[in-house]
Amino acid sequence: MDRAKLEELETTNSSLSLDNQKYQRTIENLQRKLEDIEREVRETEQENQKLNKTVETLKSSTRRLNDLEKETTDLEAENHRLDRENKSLVKEVNRLKNSLEVSVLDKLKANKS
């Protein structure tokens, strides 16, 4: 080989070596970025799992709240019905007491005469 060819090959080799080092640094940087992104994905998936559990808990709580609201409404309606029934019964008791008192008074008057 002649000297010019050897120098050309050395220059090419040196240039390729520099390119190789540059590409190697680029690969290392990209690998670090990939690792960072994979870590972020794992963290995001963990957070997503926590959020999904929270959503399920909230759904369950909402169902329970709806059930309790319905139960409260039903109990209030029953309470209202019982109040009306009680008032009606109190009126009936008072009417019967008055009727009994009148009947007793009439009998007493009849016995005196």
Secondary structure, DSSP 4 states (H G I P E B T S, - for coil): --HHHHHHHHHHHHHHHHHHHHHHHHHHHHHHHHHHHHHHHHHHHHHHHHHHHHHHHHHHHHHHHHHHHHHHHHHHHHHHHHHHHHHHHHHHHHHHHHHHHHHHHHHHHHHH-
